[in-house]
Amino acid sequence: MSPFSSTVKYEIRDRVAWVTLNRPEAMNALNSEMHQAIRESFLEAAVDDNVLVIILTGEGGKAFCAGVDLKEMSKKDSTGKITHKTIPDDDPVDDCPKPIIAAIDGFCLAGGFELTLRCDIRIATEKSRFGLPEPRRSILAGYGLFHLSRMIPLGDAMWIQLTGSHMTAQRAYDIGLLQTLVPNREALFTEAEHLANEIKMCAPLAVQAIKHIVKVGRNIPIEYMMELAKPISEQIDKTEDRLEGPKAFVEKRAPNWKMR
């Protein structure tokens, strides 16, 4: 169980941090306590050198996450408190330097869907459904409003956002939103572990550098992206791992990454 809250499970297995949303009785809806636990979990994983990859998933199998807890929101609204920020002050998931795999099973809606958009690789079961139903509650989406149309074809992004309806996992896979589609929950976790192991074969500092360059660079002209990459590439070239990679290949052994 997470040291931060029972609403999120946090455990490290074989240098992979598993962050599991744990309110299955509420379809893993995001209440204030869970928001804070997610935040703390990702901040912890980001600075833990024993963590190389993060897998984000949901407990129960009915829903990865159904979005914000509308019961809590309605209760706070009745007190006059502001309960929804379109642009958060900070974002430990989006800012996390380490690769994140979203393992999705079931309904993946609203804020839950937006959590997966912050991840680097998304895999899902065939029964999963995706959507941003916020306009059906007179709410504007947050991360999805700004990023979804940059990640999938514009027509599909507009369909999701203007209708508030659910997209099938097959369609999400067809348009590139999902990288892998699996038949069931067991296969989901097998594939998540496989992907994590594939990433762990790579030098951790190089992986983090690639993630940073791509995430920042995709929003600027390529000339600026190349300038961004130059000092980072120079830093990687000076590491012990840079020498270890080719040496391990020549010696026909697995590399011993030291992250320095």
N, C-alpha and C positions, 0 to 999 in steps of 0.2 A: 504494500500500500504506500501511496505517496506520503512523505513526511509533512507535506503541506496541507492536505485535505483528503478526506475519503472520497471526494467527488472525482478524483483523478488517481489512477494507479501509476506509479513510477518505479520501474525496475530496470536494472542493467544486466544483460546477459551477453556474454562473449563480445563485449565492447559495443553493444547496441543498446541504446536507451529506448525502452518501450513506454510510451506515454498513452495511457488508455483512459478515455472518458468513461466515467463510472457512475452514471445515473440512469441505468437501463429502465427503471420504473417510470422515468420521465422522458424516455427516448433520448437520453443523454443531452437534454436541453441545457443551454448555457445560462446558469444563474451566476450571481456575483461571486459566490464562493468558488465555483468551477473556473470562471475567468481568471481569478487570482491564482488558482492552483496550476492552471495551464501556463500562466506567465512565469511562475516560480520554477516549474519543471523545465521550461526551455532555457531560462537563465542559468539553471544548474547544469544542464547538459552542455550548454555553450562553453562553459569554463572548465569542464571536467575532461582532463586529458585521456581518461579511460574510455570516453565515449567518442566513437568515430562516426556513427550513423544514428539517426533517430527514426523510429517508426511510430507514427501517430494513428491510433485506431479507437474504436468504440466498443464498449461492453454490450453483451446481450444478443446481438444479431438482428434485432428489428430495425435499429437505426444507428448509423454512425453518429449522427447528431442532427436533431430536428431544428436547430437554431436557438435563438434566444428564448429564455423561459418567459413566455408571455404572461403567465400568472404573476410572476414576480414583477414584470414590467408594469402590468396593469395596477398592481398594488402600489408601486412607487409613483405611478402617474397620478393616482388619487391623492397623493400627498403633495403634488406639485414639484417633485424632484425631477431633474433631467436624467433620463435613463438610457438614452441612446446617442452615441457619438458616431457620426459618419466617418470622421477622421480621428483616429485615436492619437493620444499624445505620444505613445511609443508602441512598438510592436515586436516583442521578443521572438515571436514565431517567424515573422517575415525577415527580421534582422539576424536570425540565427546563422552563424557562419558554417555550420555543419549540414551535410545533406540530410533531407527529411523525406521519408517515404510515407505517403498517406495510404493506409490499408482500409478500404471502405466496404462496409457491409450493411446494406439496408438504406433507409432514407438518409439523404445527405442534403440538407436544406438550409437556406438562409445563412446564419452565422456559421453553421457547421460546414456548409459548402464553401464558404469563404475561408475557413481554416484550411481546407484542402487545396484551395487556390494558392495559398502561401507556401505549400510544400513543393518539392522539386520533382517528385515522381508520384503519380497517382495510379493505384491499382484498385480494382473493385470486383465484387461478385456480380453475377448476371442479374440478380434481383434488385440491385441498388438503383436508386432514383435520385436525380439531381434537380435542384431548383432554387430560385430566389423569389419566394412568395411575398416578400415585403410589401409590394404595392397593394396586395389584397388586404393589408392591414394599415394602409396609408402611411407606410414607413419607407424611407429610402435605404437601399442596401449600402453597405460600407465598402469594404475592399472589392467586392464583386462589381460594384458600380463603375469603378475606375479601371479594373484590371481584366475583367472577363473578356471584353471585346478586343483586348490585346493578345489574348491567348487562344481564341477560337474564331471561326468565321463570323463576321459581323451579323449576318442574318440569324445565325444560331444564338448569338449573344442577345440580340434584340428579342428573339422569340422567348428566351428564358426570362428576360427582365420585364417585357411588356405584358406577357400573359400571366406570370406568376405560377405557371404550370410546371409539371415534372418532366424531365428528360430521361429517357431510358438509358441504362448503362451501355447498351449496344450502340446507341446513337452517340453517346459521349465518347466511346472508344473510336467510332468511325471518324469523328471530327478531330481526334487527337487530344481531347481533354484527358482521357485515360491512356496509359501506356500499356496496361495489361488487363485483360478481362478473364476472370476465372469462374468456375461453376459454383463453388460453395465456400463456406467460411474456412474449412480446413485447408483447401487449396490456396486461399487468400494468404494465410499465415506462412504456408510453405513458400509461396512466391515472394512474400515480403522478406523472409529470411534469406532466400536465394539472392535477391537484389542487394540486400545489405552485405552479404558475403562478397558479391562482385565488387561493390564499392570499396570494401575493406582491402581488396587486393591492390588498390591504388595508393600512392603516397598521400597521407592525410593532408599535408600542407599544400600539395598540388591540387588536391580535390577542393579544398577551401578557397584557394586562389581562383580556380576555374569558376566556382559558384559566384564569387564576388564579381569577377570581371563580366560574366554573362548577365547577372542580374542588374548591375549598374549600366553596363555597356549597351544592353538592348534598348535602352531609352534615349540614347544619344547617337549622333552620327558616327559611322564606323571609324572615321579618322580620330575622333576623340576617344573612342573605345580602345584603339591601338595605343594611343598615348597613355591611357589609364593602365594598360597592361604592361607597359615597358618596365617601370620600376618594380612591379610585382614579379614579373618574370626574372628580373635580375636577382631579386631576393631568393627565389626558388633555386636559381642556378648556383647560389652560394651555399646551399644546405648540404649536409652529409647525405641526406636521402637522395639528392640528385646524383651523387656518385654511386650510391648503393644500388639504384635501379638497374643501370646497365651492367654493373658488376655481377649482380645476382643472376641476370639473364645469361651472361657468359659462363658462369659457374653452374648453371642449370639447377638453381635452387630458388626457394621463395625468398623475397627480399625481407630484410629486417628493418622496418621503418622506425626511425628514432624521433621523428618530428622535430628535427633540428638540422 
